[in-house]
Amino acid sequence: MLDFNPRPSMAERINALVDAALIAEREATPPRTYLGASRLGHACERALQFEFAGAPKDEGADFGGQTLRIFAIGHQLEDLAIRWLRAAGLDLYTRKGSNACVRRPDGDQFGFSVAGGRIRGHVDGIVAAAPAALGLRTPALWECKTMNAKNWRETVAKGVVVAKPVYAAQTALYQAYMEAQVPGICENPALFTAINKDTAELHHELVPFDADLAQRMSDRGVRILQATDAGELLPRIAASRDFHECRMCPWAERCWGLPA
């Protein structure tokens, strides 16, 4: 007799348990109460407003287990990049202890908080010194991203400023706001590292400080806070729901169900 409802395989059962655990862990994590500087370069201000206000996402738009696994792998790869760069002779600090340049695994991550703590950012690291042969001016902000092969190749070909404007905006903001804690960090180009998750290839490039970009992103953050406080909706990025950013937005149903 044919079994039309075969039992899930061992792999499927284990994966379902793993994903359920990851989702439960994420749901138990307190939501952010601030606007993350890493997100301010996102194309749509209304989407950022929804994100800051904690608006519920559309049905089915929350991260599934596989996506959470991808995020976790990215974090582990960033930890590996830290070890690799230190082994290569870069004096890279990712945590602060009793003073600005004590490497302590239990210290706080470098970061900043402005607008009464409602805009915050946490940097990946600060390069305090590097081999002379590199010609890297220090102190320098270090930002690391993991990407699939397609995005990695685009970043290598075009540079992060053109290929990944969200990352460029994040870098500029971090350079600007970390200057008070690490004098000179905005005078020196940031070191941006991209890891190809498919091939383990590494890309490194220098990103000069863009003061105008940092100011625009800072102004954007203030605009989002003020509009949210006033109960006002910021404009959508597009006039049509078919716009590619809207098609991928986790608040698309909510957004397009509201007045323009």
Order of alpha helices (4+ residues) and beta strands (2+ residues): alpha-beta-alpha-alpha-beta-beta-beta-beta-beta-beta-beta-alpha-alpha-alpha-beta-beta-alpha-alpha-alpha
